């Protein structure tokens, strides 16, 4: 059975795609849950119009996210930490701490938006990515200093 997806479904397809699935999957899961429509000419036109609206909305959100990212890139935050005699950190600086410092500076950032491969475990200056939108990433300079 051919259906048109109304939302992204992992390992099945992306929104607006016409895909061929088993009849039971379409009748029992996709169509009743509003995740897909039957691939008819009328539904194809409907999905095309919805796709245009979604793209316009996504472009608007992306522009707003880019403006926010430009402001965020001008910010550098300082995180004072406790260190021992050899200037080793007690613990590490995590994404949650970076998000908290940015929130204190007036930027609403969730810790899930801060992209750290691993926590910062030494003193220094680091460039940290903050994902604002799926297509927009801002670089924030983080200074890890001793108290």
C-alpha positions as CSV (number, residue, x, y, z in Angstrom):
1,X,0.0,0.0,0.0
2,X,1.3,3.5,-0.9
3,X,1.0,6.2,1.7
4,X,2.1,9.8,2.2
5,X,3.9,10.5,5.5
6,X,2.6,13.4,7.6
7,X,5.6,13.4,9.9
8,X,9.1,12.1,10.1
9,X,9.2,8.5,11.2
10,X,12.7,7.0,11.9
11,X,13.7,4.2,9.6
12,X,10.5,4.6,7.6
13,X,10.8,8.0,5.9
14,X,10.5,11.8,6.1
15,X,7.5,14.1,6.0
16,X,5.8,14.4,2.6
17,X,7.4,11.2,1.1
18,X,5.3,8.7,-0.8
19,X,6.4,5.3,0.5
20,X,5.2,1.7,0.0
21,X,4.5,-0.1,3.3
22,X,2.7,-3.3,4.2
23,X,-1.1,-3.1,4.4
24,X,-1.3,-3.9,8.1
25,X,1.3,-1.3,9.1
26,X,-0.6,1.4,7.2
27,X,-4.1,0.3,8.4
28,X,-3.2,-0.4,12.0
29,X,-0.6,2.2,12.8
30,X,0.1,4.9,10.3
31,X,-3.4,6.0,9.2
32,X,-5.2,5.7,12.6
33,X,-2.5,7.6,14.4
34,X,-2.5,10.4,11.8
35,X,1.1,9.7,10.7
36,X,0.1,9.1,7.0
37,X,-2.6,9.4,4.4
38,X,-3.4,7.1,1.5
39,X,-1.5,8.2,-1.6
40,X,-4.5,9.6,-3.7
41,X,-4.3,12.6,-6.0
42,X,-6.4,14.7,-3.6
43,X,-4.2,13.9,-0.6
44,X,-1.1,14.6,-2.8
45,X,-2.3,18.2,-3.4
46,X,-3.2,18.5,0.3
47,X,0.2,17.4,1.4
48,X,1.9,19.7,-1.1
49,X,0.1,22.7,0.4
50,X,1.0,21.7,3.9
51,X,4.6,21.2,2.9
52,X,4.7,24.8,1.5
53,X,3.3,26.1,4.8
54,X,5.8,24.1,6.8
55,X,8.7,25.3,4.7
56,X,7.6,29.0,5.1
57,X,7.3,28.5,8.9
58,X,10.7,26.7,9.0
59,X,12.3,29.5,7.1
60,X,10.9,32.0,9.6
61,X,12.1,30.0,12.6
62,X,15.5,29.6,11.0
63,X,15.8,33.4,10.4
64,X,14.9,34.0,14.1
65,X,17.3,31.4,15.2
66,X,20.1,32.9,13.1
67,X,19.5,36.3,14.6
68,X,19.6,34.8,18.1
69,X,22.8,32.9,17.2
70,X,24.5,36.1,16.0
71,X,23.8,37.7,19.4
72,X,24.9,34.6,21.3
73,X,28.2,34.4,19.4
74,X,29.2,37.8,20.7
75,X,29.0,36.5,24.3
76,X,31.8,34.8,26.2
77,X,31.1,33.4,29.6
78,X,33.5,32.8,32.5
79,X,33.1,29.8,34.8
80,X,35.2,30.0,38.0
81,X,36.1,26.5,39.4
82,X,38.0,25.1,42.4
83,X,41.4,23.7,41.5
84,X,44.1,22.0,43.5
85,X,47.8,22.9,43.8
86,X,48.6,21.4,40.5
87,X,45.8,23.4,38.9
88,X,43.7,20.3,38.2
89,X,39.9,20.8,38.5
90,X,37.9,19.2,41.2
91,X,35.3,17.7,38.9
92,X,34.5,19.2,35.5
93,X,32.5,21.8,33.7
94,X,29.3,20.2,32.2
95,X,26.8,21.3,29.6
96,X,24.3,22.1,32.4
97,X,26.8,24.5,34.0
98,X,27.4,26.3,30.7
99,X,23.6,26.5,30.0
100,X,23.1,28.0,33.5
101,X,25.8,30.7,33.0
102,X,24.2,31.6,29.6
103,X,20.8,31.7,31.2
104,X,22.1,34.0,33.9
105,X,23.4,36.3,31.1
106,X,19.9,36.6,29.6
107,X,19.9,33.8,27.0
108,X,17.4,31.0,27.5
109,X,19.5,27.9,26.7
110,X,18.7,24.4,27.7
111,X,21.5,22.0,28.6
112,X,20.4,19.7,25.7
113,X,21.3,22.5,23.3
114,X,24.9,22.7,24.5
115,X,27.0,20.3,22.5
116,X,30.0,19.0,24.4
117,X,31.8,15.8,23.3
118,X,33.0,15.4,26.9
119,X,32.9,17.7,30.0
120,X,35.7,20.3,30.2
121,X,38.3,19.0,32.7
122,X,41.0,21.7,32.5
123,X,41.5,25.4,32.8
124,X,41.5,27.4,29.5
125,X,39.5,28.9,26.8
126,X,37.1,26.6,24.8
127,X,34.7,27.2,21.9
128,X,31.5,25.4,22.6
129,X,28.7,24.7,20.1
130,X,25.1,25.6,21.0
131,X,22.5,24.2,18.7
132,X,19.7,26.8,18.4
133,X,17.8,25.2,15.4
134,X,18.5,21.9,13.5
135,X,20.3,24.0,10.9
136,X,21.7,26.8,13.1
137,X,24.6,26.3,15.5
138,X,26.3,29.1,17.5
139,X,29.8,29.1,18.9
140,X,30.2,30.4,22.4
141,X,33.6,31.1,24.0
142,X,33.8,29.6,27.5
143,X,36.6,30.6,29.9
144,X,37.3,28.1,32.6
145,X,39.2,30.0,35.3
146,X,40.3,29.2,38.9
147,X,38.5,30.9,41.8
